[in-house]
Amino acid sequence: MQVTPLHDRVLVERLEEETKTPGGIIIPDNHKERPSRGKIIAIGSGYRNNDGSVRALEVKSGDSVLFGKYAGTEVKVEGSEYLIMKEEDILGIVH
């Protein structure tokens, strides 16, 4: 099964955060926060303007992005968990 987001939405796969601090302390599972970094898997066709024209999205498949802690809707596809969110929920692209 393949998921294609509609309009200005993107499909994001969460990237796992480090379980160790820079000082070498291991963070236990019950204190880890949900990752707010992910990789874009698929994008929609674009944002529809009021005049009917379509503006292309600024992100593309394969981009590594930062997003808000509670952004998007979680979906499960063939055992893998993804987020579907609007492009405006993305805070930035990681280079």
N, C-alpha and C positions, 0 to 999 in steps of 0.2 A: 504494500500500500504506500502511496506517495501523497504527501500533503503539500498543496500550493496555497500560500496565503493570498487573500483577496485585497485589492486596492493598496492602502498604505501600511499594510501589516507585514511583519517579518516572522520567520520561524527561527528560533534561537535554541542552541544546545548549550546548557550550562557547562562552564569549565570549573573543575574542582579547585578549591583554594589550597594553599600550602597547609600542612598539618604541623609545621614547625616554625617557630618564630625565628627572626634573624639571629637571636642569641642562642638558639639551639633547644629551646623549651618546646616540648611536644604538647600540642593542644588536644585535649580529649574530645571525643565525638560529641558529648553532650554540651560542650561549650562553643562548638564551631557555629559560625553564622552561615546562612545560606549564601552561596556565591552570587556576586553581583556582576560577574564577568561571563561572557559567553561568546560563542562563534555562530555567525549567521549561516544557516543551512539553506534557506530559500527566502525569496522576497516576492512581494506582490507586484502588480502592474504599475502602481504609482498613486499619487494623491490627485483626486479629481477637484479641479478649481471650480469656482462658481460659474464661470463661463462655459464649462463642459470640457475644457482642455485637461490633459493629464500631465502632471509634473512628475518626472522620474524621481525615484528615491535617491538619497545621497549615499546610502550604504549599499554594499553588494554582497553576494554570496562569498563566504570565506573570510569576511572581515571579523576581527576580534573587537567586541564592543563592551562598554560598561552600561549598566542599566540600574534603575532604582530597585530597592530591596523588595518591594511588593508589586513590581511592574509585571504586566502580562498575565496570561491565563495558562495554567499548566495543562498540557495534553500528553497522553501516553499513546505512542504509535509503535506497534509490534514490540513491546517490551522496553522501548527507550522513552525517556521523558524529555519533553521539549517545552518551550514557552512560545506562545503566539502573542505578539505585542505590536502596538502601533509604533511607527518610526519615531514619533514625538516622545515616546517613553525611553528612548535610547539617549543616554547622557553624553556619550562620546565614542570615538573610534580609537582603539589602542594600536599604535604603530610599532 
